[in-house]
């Protein structure tokens, strides 16, 4: 009887594990993120943060794009201490498959089509080549959406699917964004984009 109960219990556990694997499909497992120089930070229950975060691995953060300042023209300089929280804001919406709508009628994070064929787009995950999402930002930090005009500047995000077994709800395969630089409309014809430039010497060296 005990042996039968034990086998039944093991079968239930295996069934649950199989369901999780099936639900995650080809999504990246948390333990495999290290190979991409990324780390999953668990939600902070003390501050009611239920999203978690995908962040660069500290051991590889020395010269990553997200540790550098970016110049988009005029007085538009984006420093990591200001735009760091914007990466999290966009991640949170991607994780929950939600968007914020601006006064221009566009919803963000929005897929960036790169019709200008801009290059190179350099991301925190080396070798990533799309898809990309755009997210309106301002140099002082904070996103320019939710009923407001998005302004001329955009943060670009790459997106990967990761398997988060303890994520709230039944869907464990989640989209998470990571930093891929900035774009701007400044100095361009109507609706045209150009890449912002990294400010030399602003990386947090190893």
Order of alpha helices (4+ residues) and beta strands (2+ residues): alpha-beta-beta-beta-beta-beta-alpha-beta-beta-beta-beta-beta-beta-beta-beta
